[in-house]
Amino acid sequence: MNTFFYEVVSIDGDYANLRRTDIESDELKLVARALLPPEITEGCRLKYEWMQYEVLDK
């Protein structure tokens, strides 16, 4: 299974915009907050692995 790293760019209601940080990309990924850890904040980094998001720093 692949591992991806993201940064939370913005939080808008029930959704968050994520930007990949492990590759060069300006595209944002819109993800439902129900799929993300509840403690996310704008600017925090996430690891996506095995269909789960994990906060790397707070």
Buried (B, 14 or more C-beta within 10 A) or exposed (E): EEEBBBBBEEBEEEBBBBBBBEEEEEEBBEBEBEEBEEEBEEEBBBBBEEEEBEBEEE
